[in-house]
Amino acid sequence: MTSNSSKGKTLRFAVASDLHVFEKPKDPKAADNDPSALAIGEDEADSVRHPIAALLKLIEDEKLRADALLCPGDLGDQASTAGIQYAWAKLVQVQKKLKAKDLFATVGNHDVDSRSVRNSHDPRGFLQTLRPNFPCSRVGEVDKFWSRHFVVIDKPDFRIVLLNSSAFHGYEGEHAHGRVSEHTLSLLREELSKKPDKTVNVLMCHHHPMMHSDRKLGDHDTMKQGKELLDMLTDD
């Protein structure tokens, strides 16, 4: 997607969402239920069948460029640590191929171990071990994201808010939907009120702030308090 900054510069954002990288099951009959086309162990030199190889070839052939690569979550599938790690490494590779200055991400419901399958007490701990840092590069901004469930990042030509709508996954029933809490809304409102206006502003989160009934999406795809979030962001 493209946008124009106040300086008349055209900004280009590349978006890669819901990769759902998974580990192939040992039982070949289970392949009919593959969650995506991105399985660990497939031939990465096959630019016809491998999605990342095909994308890298397309970027090279078309000389595609972007100012930033954005990933709104669900790197892996069902909190697969191998899938998440693989996806993050490939996103870094795509970022470099696009010559993008920044890679920004946020947390999807499939990126946290909300059912304690792999970790009995820390559903988001694995994401904090990723290198380069997740969901952005600077340590201070990373720490803000994990402690406040959001971080506001100002770049010369745009502002981006990374919001963790899966922040409460791991608590009872929270895996069924996204959420932005009153406390998070208050902190975000306070921080944005102190900043000068930007021509280009981006909010990135995994869950939809409002129900899209025409798309027949269930509650699990929406965010509790999402309307309040949008009202706050559009309040002059």
Secondary structure per residue as TSV (DSSP state, phi and psi in degrees):
chain	resnum	aa	ss	phi	psi
A	1	M	-	360.0	153.7
A	2	T	E	-124.4	156.7
A	3	S	E	-155.0	159.8
A	4	N	E	-108.7	131.8
A	5	S	-	-83.3	173.9
A	6	S	T	-65.4	-19.4
A	7	K	T	-89.5	5.3
A	8	G	S	82.6	3.6
A	9	K	-	-78.5	139.0
A	10	T	E	-85.1	122.3
A	11	L	E	-98.1	139.7
A	12	R	E	-121.8	123.0
A	13	F	E	-114.8	127.8
A	14	A	E	-98.3	139.8
A	15	V	E	-123.6	128.5
A	16	A	-	-129.7	108.8
A	17	S	-	-124.9	152.3
A	18	D	-	54.3	53.2
A	19	L	-	-67.5	-35.5
A	20	H	-	50.1	46.9
A	21	V	B	-63.4	135.6
A	22	F	E	-136.4	163.7
A	23	E	E	-95.6	128.1
A	24	K	-	-64.1	133.6
A	25	P	-	-68.7	154.0
A	26	K	S	-70.2	-28.4
A	27	D	S	-83.0	112.9
A	28	P	G	-61.4	-23.6
A	29	K	G	-67.4	-22.4
A	30	A	G	-77.8	-6.4
A	31	A	G	-64.8	-22.0
A	32	D	G	-65.2	-18.6
A	33	N	G	-107.1	23.9
A	34	D	-	-56.4	131.9
A	35	P	S	-77.3	-15.0
A	36	S	S	-161.3	-175.7
A	37	A	S	-96.6	7.3
A	38	L	-	-111.2	96.2
A	39	A	E	-110.8	139.3
A	40	I	E	-66.8	136.0
A	41	G	T	100.1	-6.3
A	42	E	S	-73.5	160.3
A	43	D	-	-67.7	108.7
A	44	E	T	-78.2	-6.7
A	45	A	T	-89.0	-8.1
A	46	D	-	-87.4	94.9
A	47	S	T	-78.2	2.3
A	48	V	T	-94.4	-44.3
A	49	R	T	-101.9	-25.9
A	50	H	-	-88.9	119.4
A	51	P	H	-58.3	-42.2
A	52	I	H	-70.2	-42.6
A	53	A	H	-60.3	-41.0
A	54	A	H	-64.9	-39.9
A	55	L	H	-66.5	-44.1
A	56	L	H	-61.7	-38.8
A	57	K	H	-66.7	-40.9
A	58	L	H	-62.3	-44.0
A	59	I	H	-59.2	-43.3
A	60	E	H	-68.5	-45.5
A	61	D	H	-64.7	-41.0
A	62	E	H	-93.3	-0.7
A	63	K	T	53.3	46.8
A	64	L	-	-74.8	143.3
A	65	R	-	-136.0	154.4
A	66	A	-	-147.2	150.1
A	67	D	S	-77.2	-32.4
A	68	A	E	-152.8	148.1
A	69	L	E	-106.2	127.4
A	70	L	E	-113.6	135.7
A	71	C	E	-129.1	107.5
A	72	P	-	-79.3	16.8
A	73	G	S	112.9	178.5
A	74	D	-	59.1	57.5
A	75	L	-	-66.2	-50.0
A	76	G	B	-104.4	-174.2
A	77	D	S	-121.6	130.6
A	78	Q	T	52.7	43.4
A	79	A	T	61.0	28.3
A	80	S	-	-64.8	115.3
A	81	T	H	-65.4	-38.4
A	82	A	H	-65.1	-40.3
A	83	G	H	-65.7	-42.9
A	84	I	H	-64.1	-45.3
A	85	Q	H	-63.3	-42.4
A	86	Y	H	-62.9	-46.7
A	87	A	H	-61.2	-43.2
A	88	W	H	-64.3	-41.2
A	89	A	H	-62.8	-39.5
A	90	K	H	-71.6	-35.1
A	91	L	H	-64.1	-38.7
A	92	V	H	-62.2	-39.4
A	93	Q	H	-64.2	-43.4
A	94	V	H	-64.8	-41.6
A	95	Q	H	-55.3	-47.4
A	96	K	H	-64.9	-38.5
A	97	K	H	-66.2	-36.1
A	98	L	H	-78.6	-7.5
A	99	K	T	56.9	35.5
A	100	A	-	-80.0	135.4
A	101	K	S	-68.6	-31.6
A	102	D	E	-132.7	149.2
A	103	L	E	-121.5	118.3
A	104	F	E	-118.4	140.0
A	105	A	E	-138.8	174.7
A	106	T	-	-148.3	-180.0
A	107	V	-	-97.6	128.8
A	108	G	-	-97.5	165.8
A	109	N	G	-62.9	-26.7
A	110	H	G	-83.1	-2.7
A	111	D	G	-94.5	-7.3
A	112	V	S	-117.7	142.6
A	113	D	-	-85.8	67.8
A	114	S	T	-70.3	-17.3
A	115	R	T	-105.6	11.9
A	116	S	-	55.9	42.8
A	117	V	S	-78.5	-40.6
A	118	R	S	-110.1	-18.5
A	119	N	-	-142.9	126.2
A	120	S	S	-78.3	-13.5
A	121	H	S	-141.6	-10.8
A	122	D	-	-134.6	86.5
A	123	P	T	-65.0	-21.9
A	124	R	T	-113.0	5.9
A	125	G	T	-59.9	-39.5
A	126	F	G	-62.6	-36.9
A	127	L	G	-60.0	-30.2
A	128	Q	G	-79.0	-8.1
A	129	T	G	-93.5	-9.1
A	130	L	-	-64.3	142.9
A	131	R	S	-133.3	133.6
A	132	P	S	-55.3	166.3
A	133	N	-	-56.4	144.7
A	134	F	S	-115.2	134.0
A	135	P	S	-100.8	4.4
A	136	C	S	-149.6	178.3
A	137	S	S	-86.1	-40.4
A	138	R	-	-76.4	132.8
A	139	V	H	-59.4	-43.9
A	140	G	H	-60.6	-40.1
A	141	E	H	-71.4	-36.6
A	142	V	H	-61.5	-45.8
A	143	D	H	-61.7	-40.1
A	144	K	H	-62.8	-42.1
A	145	F	H	-59.5	-45.8
A	146	W	H	-75.8	-30.2
A	147	S	H	-86.9	-29.0
A	148	R	H	-113.2	-4.2
A	149	H	S	71.8	10.8
A	150	F	E	-162.3	162.1
A	151	V	E	-146.8	139.6
A	152	V	E	-102.6	123.0
A	153	I	E	-119.1	122.1
A	154	D	E	-100.2	122.1
A	155	K	-	-108.6	165.1
A	156	P	S	-54.3	-35.3
A	157	D	S	-113.7	-2.9
A	158	F	-	-161.2	166.1
A	159	R	E	-123.3	137.9
A	160	I	E	-129.5	136.2
A	161	V	E	-108.2	118.7
A	162	L	E	-95.6	116.3
A	163	L	E	-115.5	130.7
A	164	N	-	-92.6	93.0
A	165	S	T	-79.7	-4.4
A	166	S	T	-103.9	17.2
A	167	A	T	-60.1	-28.0
A	168	F	T	-103.6	7.5
A	169	H	T	-66.3	133.2
A	170	G	T	118.4	-24.0
A	171	Y	S	-87.7	155.8
A	172	E	T	-56.1	123.6
A	173	G	T	79.9	-10.8
A	174	E	G	-72.6	-21.3
A	175	H	G	-65.8	-14.2
A	176	A	G	-80.9	-5.9
A	177	H	S	-164.4	170.8
A	178	G	E	-92.1	172.1
A	179	R	E	-158.6	142.5
A	180	V	-	-122.3	123.1
A	181	S	-	-81.1	164.2
A	182	E	H	-58.9	-39.7
A	183	H	H	-63.8	-44.5
A	184	T	H	-63.1	-43.4
A	185	L	H	-58.2	-42.8
A	186	S	H	-64.3	-44.4
A	187	L	H	-65.5	-41.3
A	188	L	H	-66.0	-44.1
A	189	R	H	-58.2	-45.8
A	190	E	H	-62.7	-43.5
A	191	E	H	-67.5	-43.1
A	192	L	H	-67.7	-31.5
A	193	S	H	-65.8	-21.7
A	194	K	T	-91.8	-4.9
A	195	K	S	-103.1	147.3
A	196	P	-	-68.4	157.2
A	197	D	-	-65.3	148.4
A	198	K	-	-120.7	145.5
A	199	T	S	-69.8	-41.1
A	200	V	S	-111.3	119.5
A	201	N	E	-128.1	132.4
A	202	V	E	-124.5	129.7
A	203	L	E	-108.2	124.9
A	204	M	E	-121.2	122.3
A	205	C	-	-146.4	165.2
A	206	H	S	-84.9	-44.2
A	207	H	S	-87.6	147.6
A	208	H	B	-69.0	130.3
A	209	P	S	-63.6	-25.6
A	210	M	S	-135.0	153.1
A	211	M	-	-67.2	133.4
A	212	H	-	-106.1	85.9
A	213	S	G	-62.9	-29.4
A	214	D	G	-69.6	-20.7
A	215	R	G	-94.4	-3.1
A	216	K	T	57.1	40.9
A	217	L	-	-86.2	143.6
A	218	G	-	-85.0	178.2
A	219	D	G	-60.3	-28.1
A	220	H	G	-65.8	-16.6
A	221	D	G	-96.3	-2.0
A	222	T	B	-111.5	169.8
A	223	M	E	-117.1	124.8
A	224	K	E	-65.1	136.1
A	225	Q	T	73.3	13.7
A	226	G	H	-63.5	-39.1
A	227	K	H	-63.5	-40.8
A	228	E	H	-62.8	-35.6
A	229	L	H	-62.9	-48.8
A	230	L	H	-64.3	-39.9
A	231	D	H	-61.9	-40.7
A	232	M	H	-66.1	-42.0
A	233	L	H	-71.2	-27.2
A	234	T	H	-98.4	2.0
A	235	D	-	-77.4	118.0
A	236	D	-	-76.4	360.0
